[in-house]
Amino acid sequence: MLQPKPNLNKIIPCSHGGIDFTEIENMGFSTESILDFSVNCNPFGPPSGIYEAMGSASIDIYPDSESSVLTQALSAKLGIPSDNILAGSGSTELIRLITTAYFGLGDTVLIPQPTYGEYEIASQIVGAKVLKQSALVRPDLYIDVNETVELIEYNHPKGVFLCNPNNPTGQYFSQENVEKIISATGEGLVILDEAYIAFTENTWNSLNLLNFENLIILRSMTKDYALAGLRLGYAVANIPVISVLKRIRPPWNITSISQNAGLFALKADSYIEECGRKIQEAKGYLTRELINAGLSPLPSQTNFFLVKVGKSTEFRQALLRKGILVRDCTSFGLPDYIRIAPRTIPDCQKLVSAIIDLKVKGHAG
């Protein structure tokens, strides 16, 4: 029987947040009834009027493969040339394009842990060797940048993935530390994944680092504008890098509907700021109430955070039976933690009440 490439046999798909439709249906729930705290997306829905913009898309012709109008709008918003931008069907597509273009069999790719699992999957698909730097032994779970630099200088990886702010810990690396990593990587490639930057506190502008030729910045409109069902993100890098990624990008990779939605979202001037204020309010409420309930949320500079609850798989299931979904962090190597991303204050109140009830029944500690 025909067999796939040997390196593919070792790949184990990684878990993600979000609703498992089969699981929910088997439990007798409708997906609409679930309060989903497991995904790190904007919980307040897309900008008003976006559905009309989507409905105006022409679906009887192929979409623009270059996403030209959307890219020009991103160029104007970011203040950089459009030739430095590549739109993608979510940042995960862009991650796979990058590994396909730049890494191959036997190349070393450094991935600090815990972090987004698709970096490893994308690297394994092309046969690269994954070198992991673990922060799992640290009480704060934060990645030590000096150790990262030492690993780079010793192992000379072809690429380094850096999630900033990091998923699931919420650690946000300073510009100084990111520059240290880029400089140490030399001719290797640094992929700076800023999927969660929109709702992060006290940020710095990574676009100022485009003088480094070995840097690719990834961002997610999916997370920013509540467009998870459409899949939309973009990469920013020097023109030679973007040109390479364009050559291997699938044609028509972003639907006309998604391009229209993205263009409309970029024109919603105050939307991100308004949602950010509400998210920070909800996050503050949640962390205070969980501390009052005897739990210890870990510090986070973005819109999600970790909470140690004991057996996280059992805890997730107990909450799910109450119609509430949180992220079991076992797949991150954190079987005692869940990850929570705030929703509206009324939804957060329901979560707090459910967690207090579980604690009374001995499900969390």
C-alpha positions in Angstrom: 0.0 0.0 0.0 1.2 3.5 -0.8 2.7 5.2 2.3 3.2 8.9 3.1 6.6 10.4 3.7 8.1 8.8 6.8 8.2 12.1 8.8 4.4 12.4 8.5 3.8 9.2 10.4 5.2 10.9 13.6 2.8 13.8 13.5 0.2 14.0 16.1 -2.5 16.7 15.5 -2.5 19.3 18.2 -5.6 20.3 20.2 -7.2 23.7 19.9 -9.7 25.8 21.7 -13.2 26.2 20.3 -16.3 24.1 20.1 -16.0 20.4 19.1 -19.4 20.2 17.3 -19.6 16.4 17.6 -18.8 16.5 21.4 -21.4 19.1 22.0 -24.1 17.3 20.1 -23.4 14.0 21.8 -23.9 15.8 25.1 -27.3 17.0 24.1 -26.4 20.7 23.8 -26.8 23.0 20.8 -23.6 24.8 19.9 -25.4 28.2 20.3 -26.1 27.5 23.9 -22.4 27.0 24.9 -20.6 29.9 26.5 -17.1 29.5 24.9 -14.3 30.9 27.0 -11.8 28.5 25.3 -10.9 30.7 22.3 -8.8 33.9 22.4 -11.0 35.8 19.9 -12.8 39.1 20.3 -16.0 38.0 22.2 -18.1 41.0 21.1 -18.8 40.0 17.6 -17.7 41.5 14.3 -18.2 45.2 13.5 -21.8 46.3 12.9 -22.6 46.2 9.2 -20.1 43.6 8.2 -22.7 41.1 7.1 -24.0 43.5 4.5 -20.4 43.9 3.2 -20.0 40.2 3.0 -23.3 39.8 1.1 -22.1 42.2 -1.6 -19.3 39.9 -2.6 -19.4 38.4 -6.1 -19.3 34.6 -5.6 -19.8 33.6 -9.3 -16.2 34.6 -10.1 -12.9 33.7 -8.6 -11.6 36.0 -5.9 -8.6 38.2 -6.4 -5.6 36.0 -5.7 -3.6 39.0 -4.6 -6.3 40.4 -2.2 -5.2 43.7 -3.7 -7.8 46.0 -2.2 -7.5 44.4 1.2 -3.7 44.6 1.0 -3.8 48.3 0.1 -6.1 49.0 3.0 -3.7 47.2 5.3 -0.8 49.2 3.8 -2.6 52.5 4.6 -3.5 51.4 8.1 -0.1 50.1 9.0 1.9 52.8 7.2 4.1 50.4 5.3 4.3 49.6 1.5 1.8 46.9 0.3 4.7 45.0 -1.1 5.7 44.2 2.5 2.3 42.5 3.2 0.9 39.1 2.3 -2.7 38.3 3.3 -3.5 34.7 4.3 -6.4 32.4 5.2 -5.6 32.9 8.9 -2.1 33.0 10.3 -1.9 29.2 10.4 -1.9 29.1 6.6 0.9 31.6 6.7 2.9 29.5 9.2 2.7 26.5 6.8 3.7 28.6 3.9 6.8 29.8 5.8 7.9 26.3 6.8 7.4 25.1 3.3 9.4 27.9 1.8 12.3 28.1 4.3 12.7 24.8 6.2 13.5 21.3 5.0 14.6 17.9 6.1 17.0 18.0 9.0 16.8 21.7 9.5 16.6 22.7 13.2 13.7 24.9 14.3 13.6 26.3 17.8 10.2 26.5 19.5 10.0 27.8 23.1 7.4 25.9 25.1 4.6 26.1 26.0 3.2 27.7 22.9 0.9 27.3 19.9 1.1 23.7 18.7 0.9 24.4 15.0 4.5 25.7 14.8 5.6 22.2 15.6 3.1 20.5 13.2 4.2 22.8 10.3 7.9 22.1 11.0 7.3 18.4 11.2 5.4 18.4 7.9 8.5 19.6 6.1 10.8 17.2 8.0 12.5 19.8 10.2 14.0 18.9 13.6 12.1 20.7 16.4 14.3 21.9 19.3 12.2 22.8 22.3 13.0 25.2 25.1 10.8 24.4 28.0 9.5 26.9 30.6 7.3 24.3 32.2 9.5 24.0 35.3 9.2 27.7 36.1 6.4 28.8 38.5 5.4 31.6 36.2 5.8 29.4 33.0 7.6 32.4 31.4 10.3 31.8 28.8 13.8 32.9 29.7 15.1 35.0 26.8 18.7 34.7 27.8 18.3 30.9 27.7 16.7 31.3 24.2 19.7 33.3 23.0 22.1 30.7 24.4 20.2 27.9 22.6 20.3 29.8 19.3 24.0 30.5 19.6 24.8 26.9 20.4 22.4 25.1 17.9 22.2 27.7 15.0 18.6 26.9 14.2 17.3 27.7 10.7 14.2 29.2 12.3 12.8 30.4 15.6 9.1 30.7 16.4 8.2 33.4 18.9 4.5 33.9 19.9 4.2 37.4 21.3 2.1 37.6 23.4 2.6 34.0 24.0 -0.2 31.5 23.9 -1.2 30.2 26.5 0.8 32.1 29.1 0.1 35.7 28.0 3.9 36.5 28.4 4.7 39.6 26.3 8.3 40.0 25.2 9.9 43.5 25.2 11.3 45.0 22.0 14.8 44.7 23.5 14.4 40.9 24.1 12.9 40.3 20.6 15.8 42.2 19.1 18.2 40.0 21.1 16.6 36.9 19.6 16.6 38.2 16.0 20.2 39.3 16.2 21.3 36.0 17.7 19.5 34.1 15.0 21.8 35.6 12.3 20.9 34.2 8.9 18.1 32.1 10.4 14.5 33.2 10.2 12.5 34.6 13.2 8.7 34.3 13.0 7.1 36.7 15.4 3.5 35.7 15.8 1.4 38.6 17.0 -2.0 37.0 16.7 -3.1 38.4 20.0 -1.5 41.8 19.9 -4.7 43.8 19.5 -5.8 43.3 23.0 -2.4 43.4 24.7 -1.4 46.0 27.3 1.5 48.4 26.8 2.6 47.2 23.4 5.5 48.4 21.3 5.5 48.6 17.5 7.2 45.6 15.9 6.9 47.1 12.5 9.9 49.2 13.5 12.0 46.0 13.3 11.5 45.5 9.6 15.1 46.6 9.1 15.9 43.0 10.1 15.9 41.0 6.9 15.3 37.7 8.8 12.0 38.7 10.5 8.4 37.8 9.6 5.6 39.3 11.6 2.2 37.5 11.7 -1.1 39.0 12.7 -4.6 37.8 12.9 -7.7 39.7 11.8 -9.6 36.6 12.9 -8.8 37.3 16.5 -9.1 41.1 16.3 -12.4 41.4 14.5 -14.3 38.2 15.6 -13.9 36.6 12.1 -13.0 33.1 13.2 -15.4 31.5 10.7 -13.8 33.4 7.8 -10.1 32.8 8.5 -8.1 36.0 7.8 -4.6 37.1 8.7 -1.5 38.6 7.2 2.3 38.5 7.2 4.6 41.5 7.2 8.3 41.1 6.1 10.9 42.4 3.7 10.0 42.3 0.0 12.3 39.3 -0.9 10.6 37.2 1.9 7.0 38.2 0.8 7.9 37.4 -2.8 9.0 33.9 -1.9 5.8 33.3 0.1 3.7 34.6 -2.8 5.2 32.1 -5.2 4.0 29.1 -3.1 0.7 30.6 -1.9 -2.3 28.7 -3.2 -4.3 30.7 -5.8 -7.5 32.3 -4.5 -6.5 31.5 -0.9 -8.9 34.2 0.5 -12.5 34.1 -0.5 -14.2 37.2 -1.9 -16.5 37.2 1.2 -13.5 37.2 3.5 -11.8 39.9 1.5 -14.9 42.1 1.7 -15.3 41.4 5.4 -11.6 42.3 6.1 -11.8 45.5 4.1 -15.0 46.6 6.0 -13.4 45.7 9.4 -10.4 47.9 8.7 -12.7 50.9 8.3 -14.3 50.4 11.7 -12.1 53.0 13.3 -13.0 52.8 17.0 -14.1 49.2 17.1 -10.8 47.6 18.4 -10.4 50.3 21.1 -13.9 49.9 22.3 -13.7 46.1 22.4 -10.3 46.3 24.1 -11.7 48.4 27.0 -14.6 46.0 27.5 -12.2 43.0 27.4 -9.9 44.5 30.0 -12.9 45.2 32.2 -14.1 41.6 31.9 -10.6 40.3 32.5 -10.3 42.4 35.6 -13.6 41.2 36.9 -12.8 37.5 36.2 -9.3 37.6 37.8 -10.6 39.4 41.0 -13.5 37.0 41.4 -11.4 33.9 40.8 -8.8 35.1 43.4 -11.7 35.6 45.8 -12.8 32.1 45.1 -9.4 30.8 46.2 -7.8 30.3 42.7 -4.6 31.9 41.4 -4.8 33.2 37.8 -1.3 33.7 36.4 -0.3 37.2 35.4 -0.9 37.9 31.7 -0.5 41.0 29.5 -3.1 40.0 27.0 -6.8 39.0 27.0 -6.4 35.4 28.2 -4.8 33.8 31.2 -4.0 30.5 32.9 -5.6 29.2 36.1 -4.4 26.2 38.0 -7.4 24.0 38.8 -5.9 20.5 39.4 -7.0 17.9 36.8 -7.8 20.2 33.9 -9.4 17.6 31.7 -11.9 16.6 34.4 -12.5 20.3 35.3 -13.2 21.1 31.6 -15.7 18.3 31.4 -17.4 19.3 34.6 -17.8 22.9 33.3 -19.0 21.7 29.9 -21.8 19.8 31.6 -22.9 23.2 32.8 -22.8 24.6 29.2 -19.5 26.4 29.7 -16.3 25.7 27.7 -12.7 26.5 28.8 -9.4 25.4 27.3 -7.9 22.3 28.8 -4.1 23.0 28.7 -3.0 19.4 28.9 -1.9 19.6 25.2 0.5 22.4 26.2 2.1 20.2 28.8 0.0 21.8 31.5 -2.4 19.1 32.8 -3.2 21.2 35.9 -4.2 24.4 34.1 -7.1 25.8 32.1 -7.0 28.8 29.9 -9.7 31.4 30.0 -10.5 34.2 27.6 -13.0 36.8 28.9 -16.5 37.2 27.4 -19.2 39.7 28.4 -19.6 40.6 32.1 -22.9 38.6 32.4 -21.2 35.6 30.8 -18.2 36.0 33.1 -20.6 36.0 36.1 -22.0 32.7 35.0 -18.5 31.2 34.7 -17.5 32.4 38.2 -20.7 30.9 39.7 -20.1 27.6 37.9 -16.4 27.5 39.1 -17.4 28.3 42.7 -20.0 25.5 42.5 -17.3 23.1 41.3 -14.9 24.1 44.0 -17.6 23.5 46.6 -17.9 20.0 45.1 -14.1 19.5 45.2 -13.4 19.7 41.5 -10.8 22.5 41.7 -7.9 23.4 43.9 
